[in-house]
Amino acid sequence: IRNQHRHRQQRKRELAKLRSTLESLGQKAKFFEDQSTYYQEYVKACLVNLASKSNEKSKAKSTVVKYTAQKLHQKGVILEIEGLPVSQFRNVNFEIHSADVGRFEVSAKFMGVSMEKVELIFQDLLQLQYEGVAVMKMFGRAKINVNLLIFLINKKFYGK
């Protein structure tokens, strides 16, 4: 009973300190959310600028890029295709075309027959690169080198 007053005062001070900490954490969370939104808008603006610059430079150039799996394998973009020997890579064709700013559609053909289409989002590729992912699967079978795919897209679509 003698120390009740002292304990109450201590609890009040701790409660006040916790409230101020909670308030400052709320302010920091709002700041980081605003900063994240700003960076996302900035990246979108950069992609739009890249696309518009590449369109100005190469209006006559087609936005469809065609490669055989053999050529992509030589460049190191395709590492392997499950269930298909390297000698058959010449029969597999890939077409990459820009669907929208930062969006690409990749379609695969095996001996002239359309197999599958996959949509690639450039921002997702950059995120994979940032996370240190070196290899990703495409079409559920093909193992793709992420860094070299980004390099290829930059070179062919953004003129970098």
C-alpha positions in Angstrom: 0.0 0.0 0.0 2.9 2.3 0.7 4.2 2.1 -2.9 0.8 2.3 -4.7 1.2 6.0 -5.4 4.6 5.5 -6.8 3.5 2.6 -9.0 0.6 4.6 -10.4 2.9 7.4 -11.3 5.3 5.0 -13.0 2.5 3.4 -15.0 1.2 6.8 -16.1 4.7 7.8 -17.3 5.0 4.5 -19.2 1.6 4.9 -20.7 2.4 8.4 -21.8 5.6 7.2 -23.3 3.9 4.4 -25.2 1.2 6.8 -26.6 3.9 9.1 -27.9 5.8 6.2 -29.4 2.6 5.0 -31.1 1.9 8.4 -32.5 5.4 8.8 -33.9 5.2 5.3 -35.4 1.9 6.3 -37.1 3.6 9.4 -38.5 6.5 7.3 -39.8 4.1 4.8 -41.4 2.2 7.6 -43.2 5.5 9.1 -44.4 6.7 5.7 -45.8 3.4 5.1 -47.5 3.5 8.5 -49.1 7.1 7.9 -50.2 6.2 4.4 -51.6 3.4 6.0 -53.6 5.7 8.7 -54.9 8.3 6.1 -56.0 5.7 4.0 -57.8 4.5 7.1 -59.7 8.1 8.0 -60.5 8.9 4.5 -61.9 5.7 4.6 -64.0 6.7 8.0 -65.4 10.2 6.7 -66.2 8.7 3.7 -68.1 6.4 6.1 -70.1 9.4 8.3 -70.9 11.5 5.3 -72.0 8.7 4.0 -74.2 8.0 7.4 -75.8 11.7 8.0 -76.5 12.1 4.6 -78.1 8.9 5.1 -80.2 10.3 8.5 -81.4 13.6 6.9 -82.4 12.2 3.9 -84.1 8.7 4.5 -85.5 9.6 2.5 -88.6 10.9 -0.4 -86.6 8.4 -3.1 -85.7 7.6 -3.6 -82.0 7.6 -7.4 -82.5 10.9 -9.2 -82.0 11.3 -12.8 -83.1 13.9 -15.3 -81.9 14.4 -19.0 -82.1 15.0 -20.8 -78.9 18.4 -21.8 -80.3 19.4 -18.1 -80.7 18.1 -17.2 -77.2 20.1 -20.2 -75.8 23.2 -19.0 -77.5 22.7 -15.5 -76.0 22.2 -17.2 -72.6 18.6 -16.0 -72.1 17.1 -19.5 -72.3 18.9 -22.0 -70.1 16.8 -25.1 -70.8 13.4 -26.2 -71.9 12.2 -29.2 -69.9 11.5 -32.2 -72.1 13.2 -30.8 -75.1 16.8 -31.5 -76.2 19.0 -28.6 -77.2 19.1 -29.9 -80.8 15.3 -29.2 -81.1 15.6 -25.6 -80.0 15.7 -24.5 -83.6 12.1 -25.6 -84.0 10.9 -23.4 -81.2 10.2 -19.7 -82.0 9.5 -16.9 -79.5 7.8 -13.6 -80.4 8.1 -10.7 -78.0 6.0 -7.6 -78.5 5.2 -4.6 -76.5 1.6 -4.8 -75.4 1.7 -1.5 -73.4 4.2 0.6 -71.5 6.2 -1.8 -69.4 4.1 -4.8 -70.5 5.3 -7.4 -73.0 3.6 -10.4 -74.5 5.8 -13.5 -75.2 4.3 -16.2 -77.4 5.9 -19.5 -78.2 5.6 -21.6 -81.3 6.8 -25.2 -81.8 7.3 -26.1 -85.4 4.9 -23.3 -86.4 2.1 -24.2 -84.1 1.2 -21.6 -81.4 1.7 -23.1 -78.0 1.3 -20.5 -75.3 1.3 -16.8 -74.5 2.7 -15.2 -71.4 2.5 -11.5 -70.3 5.7 -10.1 -68.8 5.6 -7.0 -66.7 8.9 -5.2 -66.8 8.5 -3.9 -63.3 8.1 -7.6 -62.1 11.3 -8.5 -63.9 13.2 -5.6 -62.2 11.8 -6.7 -58.8 13.1 -10.3 -59.4 16.5 -8.9 -60.3 16.5 -6.7 -57.2 15.6 -9.8 -55.1 18.6 -11.6 -56.6 16.5 -14.2 -58.5 18.7 -15.3 -61.4 16.5 -17.8 -63.1 12.7 -17.8 -63.6 10.3 -20.3 -65.3 8.3 -19.2 -68.3 5.5 -21.3 -69.8 6.0 -23.8 -67.0 8.9 -25.4 -68.9 11.5 -22.9 -70.0 14.2 -21.7 -67.5 15.0 -18.1 -68.3 18.0 -16.0 -67.1 16.3 -12.9 -65.7 19.2 -10.5 -66.1 19.8 -11.3 -69.7 16.0 -11.1 -70.5 16.0 -7.6 -69.0 19.1 -6.7 -71.1 17.4 -8.1 -74.2 14.2 -6.1 -73.6 16.1 -2.9 -72.8 18.2 -3.3 -76.0 15.3 -4.1 -78.3 12.5 -2.0 -77.0 14.1 0.9 -75.1 17.3 1.3 -77.2 19.6 0.9 -74.2 
